[in-house]
Amino acid sequence: MRHTRSGSLVRSTRLFRSYPEAVERARVLAVGSLVLVALLALSGARPYDRVTWALEALPIYVCIFAHAIVLMVGGAYKGSIDAG
């Protein structure tokens, strides 16, 4: 599956070959995401009060996830909007 209709897979392959720091950044983000999910699971494994834990921890993670989506979508359209 090297070629797609839009060519996005081909472009992403070229990006990683051209910019080795992009590979390192992707690796760091993946490890960081796994650590955060592991910490969430660990904190929710045996909380003192599960309802209190859910009311404290889950909204934080939901807000962080929603904010990350906003940043990613905004970053995708950053160069396509004419400022003039």
Summary of the structure (lengths in Angstrom):
residues: 84
radius of gyration: 18.5
end to end distance: 39.3
largest distance: 55.9
contacts: 155
relative contact order: 0.05
helix: 81%
strand: 0%
